[in-house]
C-alpha cells in the first residue's frame, strides 16, 4: 500500500471525483479517506485514532501541522503523515447524506 494512486497529479490541487493527499485540501473542506499509504505500523496507528478508510474528515487548519476533525475529535498530525492519507473531497450532496 505504499504506492500513490495513479489517478491524480500530486502537483495539482484536489478536485471533486479524484483522490489526493489530505494536504492538498483547502481549510474547511470535508472529505472521505480512501487510502492509507504508509507502513503497516503507521496504518494501524492511524486506524486506531479513527483515521480509517471511508471515514469522513474535515480539514480545520493547515500550518506547520495539520489539524482535522474526525469522529467529533480534533487530531493534529504532521504534514508528512497527512501526505500518506489519500482522500476524496465530498460534494455538498454527499455532506447532507
C-alpha positions in Angstrom: 0.0 0.0 0.0 3.0 2.3 -0.2 2.3 3.3 -3.8 0.5 6.5 -4.6 -2.7 6.3 -6.6 -2.1 7.0 -10.3 -5.4 8.9 -10.9 -4.1 12.2 -9.6 -1.2 14.5 -10.4 0.3 15.5 -6.9 1.2 18.9 -8.3 -2.4 19.8 -8.8 -4.9 20.8 -6.1 -7.5 18.3 -5.1 -10.7 18.5 -7.2 -14.1 16.6 -6.9 -14.2 13.0 -8.1 -10.4 12.5 -7.6 -8.3 11.4 -4.7 -5.4 13.3 -3.4 -3.3 13.7 -0.2 -5.0 15.3 2.7 -2.5 18.2 2.5 -4.0 19.2 -0.9 -7.4 20.2 0.6 -8.4 23.7 1.4 -9.2 24.5 5.1 -12.8 23.9 5.8 -13.2 21.1 3.2 -14.8 17.8 4.1 -13.5 14.5 2.6 -13.6 10.8 2.9 -10.5 8.8 3.4 -9.8 6.4 0.5 -6.4 5.0 1.1 -3.6 5.0 3.8 -0.2 4.8 2.1 2.2 4.2 4.9 4.0 1.4 6.7 1.8 -1.3 8.3 2.6 0.0 11.7 1.6 3.6 10.9 -1.5 2.5 9.1 -2.6 0.5 12.2 -2.0 3.5 14.4 -4.0 5.8 12.1 -6.9 3.4 12.2 -6.7 3.2 16.0 -7.0 7.1 16.0 -10.1 6.9 13.8 -8.4 7.8 10.5 -9.5 4.7 8.6 -10.8 4.1 5.1 -14.3 5.6 4.3 -14.1 7.8 7.4 -15.3 11.4 7.0 -12.7 14.1 7.9 -12.9 17.9 7.9 -9.6 19.9 7.5 -9.5 22.6 10.2 -6.0 24.0 10.0 -3.0 23.7 7.7 0.1 25.4 9.3 3.2 23.6 10.5 0.9 20.7 11.4 -2.5 19.5 10.0 -5.5 19.7 12.3 -8.6 17.8 11.2 -11.8 16.8 12.8 -12.7 13.1 12.8 -15.3 11.3 14.9 -16.1 14.5 16.8 -12.5 14.9 17.9 -9.7 17.2 16.7 -6.5 15.5 15.7 -3.1 17.1 15.0 -0.8 15.2 12.6 2.4 16.1 10.8 2.4 17.3 7.2 4.4 14.2 6.3 1.8 11.9 7.8 -1.0 13.8 6.1 0.7 13.2 2.7 0.1 9.5 3.3 -3.6 9.9 3.8 -5.3 9.9 0.4 -8.8 11.4 0.4 -11.8 12.2 -1.9 -13.4 15.6 -1.4 -17.1 15.4 -0.6 -19.6 17.4 -2.6 -22.5 19.3 -1.0 -24.8 16.5 -1.8 -22.6 13.9 -0.1 -22.3 16.1 3.0 -26.1 16.0 3.5 -26.4 12.2 3.1 
